[in-house]
Amino acid sequence: MLKPSGYIEFDDYNWIFGSCKEYLKPEIKNNPQHPQNLDFRYSKDQQNIPHVKKIIDIFVKNNKSYIEKIENRLYQKI
């Protein structure tokens, strides 16, 4: 839906779910059955995949309709 010459910006290229465990509230972090606990919701593999990177690498970097303006962050549709 991005118009030609428009820009799309991505953040947190290498961020992973597993890195946010230390920020969870103790009642979530210490309860493996809590629905917001990462171990309850995601496998270890899913927690350690940089999802934003995966999306950019597959759908944007391989698309000839986009020019990378800022490495791994800003792309322009041509």
N, C-alpha and C positions, 0 to 999 in steps of 0.2 A: 504494500500500500504506500510505500515511500515513493514520492515523486522524483523523477530524474533531477539531478543536481542537489537533492536533499541529503541530509546527513543522518547517520544513526550512530549513537555513542553507547559503548558497553563499558561496564565497570566491573571490577573484581575478576579480571581474566583468570587468575590462578586460584581464586578462593574455593575452598571446599567446606562442605557441611561439617566435617569432622573437626575443623578448627574452631568451631563456635561452642564446643562442649564446655569450655572453661567459663563461658559467660552465662550458662544456664543457672537458674535458681536452684538452690540445694534440694528443694522438694521435688524438682523435676529430675535433676542430675542423679539423685540417690534412689530414685524409684524407677526400676527398669520397666515397669508396666504402665508408667505415665505416658499418655498419648503423644506428648511433646518430647519425650526422651528420644534422642537420635537412635539409640540402639534398639528401641522398640519399633521405630518407623522405617529405618534404613539398614541395609546390610553394611558390613565394614567396607566392602568395595564401593557401594553407593556413597558412603560418607567421604570417601577419599578420591572421588573423581572430580576434577574441576569442570563443572557443568557448563559454565559460561564459555570457557575455552573450547569445549567440545562443540557447542553450538556455533561459535565464530569460525572455528576451523572447518567444520563440515558445510555449513550453509552460507557463510559469507566469503571466506578466503577462497573457496573453490568456485565462486560465482563471478564470472567475467563482467558482470554488471556493476561491480563495486571496486572502488579504488581505496586502498588503505592510506589514510591521511596521518594518523598517529598510530604507531605500532600497537597492535592488539587492542585498540580502543575506539578509534574514530574512523568511520568509513563513509565514503560518498558514493551515491548511486549515479552512474553515468548514463 
